[in-house]
Amino acid sequence: MRCPWPALRLARAMRVAEEALIVSDDPAAPREIDALAAEQGWSVVEEATAIGAGLRIRRRR
């Protein structure tokens, strides 16, 4: 997904989910997702996937 779709889809998914995994080929996505997560109070962890690097986002408890 290209900018701004990863961050927009993450925001939508996190309305109902406790965590989400985002895999994107957009070089700006990690920076945008980190900013969104910081704003929302979510944690972000880099994670390897079968198709490349991803970001696992979780709600902080």
C-alpha positions in Angstrom: 0.0 0.0 0.0 1.2 3.5 -0.7 1.0 6.6 1.4 -1.4 7.4 3.1 -3.2 4.1 2.9 -1.2 2.2 5.5 -1.9 4.7 8.2 -5.6 5.2 7.2 -6.2 1.4 7.1 -4.5 1.0 10.5 -6.6 3.7 12.0 -9.7 2.0 10.7 -8.6 -1.4 11.9 -7.7 -0.2 15.4 -11.2 1.0 16.0 -12.2 -2.6 16.8 -8.9 -4.5 17.1 -6.5 -4.9 19.9 -3.6 -5.2 17.5 -2.8 -5.1 13.8 0.1 -6.1 11.5 0.9 -3.7 8.7 3.2 -4.7 5.8 3.8 -2.0 3.3 6.2 -1.2 0.5 5.9 2.5 1.1 9.1 3.9 2.5 7.2 6.6 4.4 4.8 4.2 6.1 6.9 3.4 9.2 7.3 7.1 10.0 3.6 7.8 9.5 2.5 4.8 11.5 4.9 5.7 14.3 3.4 9.2 14.4 -0.1 7.8 14.4 0.7 5.3 17.1 2.3 7.9 19.3 -0.7 10.2 18.9 -3.1 7.3 19.9 -0.9 5.8 22.6 -0.3 2.5 20.7 3.0 0.5 20.8 4.8 -0.4 17.6 7.2 -3.3 17.2 9.0 -4.2 14.0 8.3 -7.8 12.9 9.6 -10.0 10.1 6.9 -11.6 7.9 7.0 -14.0 5.0 6.8 -11.2 2.6 9.0 -8.6 4.3 9.3 -6.4 7.3 6.1 -5.4 9.0 5.0 -3.3 12.0 2.8 -4.8 14.7 0.7 -2.2 16.5 -0.9 -2.9 19.9 -3.1 -1.0 22.2 -1.4 -0.3 25.5 -3.2 -1.6 28.4 
